C-alpha cells in the first residue's frame, strides 16, 4: 500500500525517518518538566516511547508517538496513509495505559496541519487526554525573553514618546502586551501574556500566528487575543471573528500540550478557550455581535469579547460586545 501511494503522489516516504524535530521536543521536555523516557521502538515510520510524568509526587506513565520529517513532509503525507497509522498509535497508547484513561497520549512532530488534526481527532473518542506538541512552538522558547524585551523596548522608545499608535503589528501589539503586563484589565479580568505571534499549525504556505496567547489569572483559562487596526469596512476587520474562532479551535486541539510547555503556570484545560477581539480605533461590523450570539447559543461555553481602543497611549478600552454564559 505504501509503495503504491508513494508512486501515485510522488511523496518520499523516507523523509518521515528523520526524527530530529521529535528529539528536540523530547530534550526540551526532559530538561524543563523532568519527563523520563525509555528507549524507543520504530514501526511504519513512527517512533514510539514510554515516558513518565511527575504528577503530584507520583510517576504517571505516558504513551509518546513521534512523527518524523518536517511540517511540509507531514502536510504531504497521503491521507490514506495517515489513517492507516492511527491503529498503530492507538495500540501503543492501549499497551501503555492498560485501560487507564488518565494516561496521556503525547504526539510530537514538527507541525500539524488541519488534515492531520482531523485524523487525530478520531482518536479522542477512546483517548481522553491527547497532547499535541509541535517543534515550531517549542523552538520559540529559545528566543522568548529576547522577543518580550524587544516589545518592551519598542513601547518605551517609541510609543511613550510619540504616543500615537500607527499600526497593528508592532504598535498596537506592544501597547496591549505592556498594558496587560502592567495589570490592566479587560472586562474585569487580568491576564498573563504567555506568548505572541504564536504559530498555530501549518497553513497552505506558512504557519498562521495568534497575535497574543494569554492566561486569565484567576480562573486559569486560556485566551486568544486577536488584534486589528482597521477601518470598519476593511475586509481584514470584516473577517476577524472567523479568524479568531479558528485560532480558538486550534488552541482547543493543542491546549493539553501547551499546558506542558508552560509548566510555571497552572492552566485549566477543562475550560473552553476564550476569544478577545480588539480593534483600534474603530468599532466592529454589526454582524460580528450577531454571529457571536449565534455561536454562544450553539455553544454556551464559548465566550467572546469585543473591544475597541483609542489611537494613542495610554490605551483605553471600550467594550463593543461581550458574549458569555
Secondary structure, 3 states (H helix, E strand, C coil): CHHHHHHHHCCCHHHHHCCHHHHHHHHHHHHHHCCEECCCEEECCEEEEEEEEEECCEEEEEEEEEECCCHHHHHCCCHHHHHHHHHHHHHHHHHHHCCCCCCEEEEEECCCCHHHHHHHHCCCCCCCCEEEEEHHHHHHHHCHHHHHHHHHHHHHHHHHHHCECCCHHHHHHHHHHHHHHCCCCECCECEEEEEEEEECCCCCCCCCEEEEEEEECCCCCEEEEEEECCCCCCHHHHCHHHHHHHHHHHHHHHHHHHHHHCCCCCCCCCCCCEEEEEEECCCCCHHHHHHHHHHHHHCCCCCEEEEEECCECCCCEEEEEEECC
